[in-house]
């Protein structure tokens, strides 16, 4: 299994991920799930991603939900 280090992450992203995970009753494993979904052909609900949607767009949308 690979390790990923993300540099220069916006200061609000990690706490937002931690809070989202807590709301869903999971650990920071949620970040791995979000990353996996962002690169898959579908979003987990079998809905195709819009072709113009970027990884950043998906993370920002998740922060807002």
N, C-alpha and C positions, 0 to 999 in steps of 0.2 A: 504494500500500500504506500502511495506517495505522500509526501508532505508538501504543503503549500504555505509560503509566507507572503503576506500581502503588505507591501510597504505603502506609506502615505495614505492610509485609509482615513477617510473623514472621521473626526473624533466622535461623531454621533452614531456611526454605523454599528460599532461593536456593542455599545449599550442597547441599541435598538434591537439587534439580533438576540442579545441575552434576554431582554424583556419579552420579545416575541416567543422565544423558546419557553420561557417561564409560563406565559399565557397558555401555551399548548401542552404544558406539563412535561416538557422534554429538556434535555441538556443542550449544550451548544452543538450537539449532533445536528440540530436543525440547520445550521450553516452548511453542513455537508449536503444535506438533502436539497437545500435551496440551490447550491452550486450544481449539483447533479441535474436537477430539473432545468436549470438555465441552459444547459448544453444539450439536453435531449431534444428530440424532434417535437415532443408534446410537453404540456405543462403538468402532467400527472392526472389531469382530468380528460386526457385524450383529445384536447382541443389544440389544433395546430397553432404555433406561435406566429404572430404577424411577422413577415419577412424583414420589416424595417426595425423591429424591436431589438435593442441591444441589451447586453448583460446589465449595464448600468441602469437602463430603463426598468428592467425587471426588479432590480434591487430597490430602486426608488419607489416603485409601485408597492413592493412588499412592506417597505417602511411606513407607507401611508395607510396600509390596511390594518 
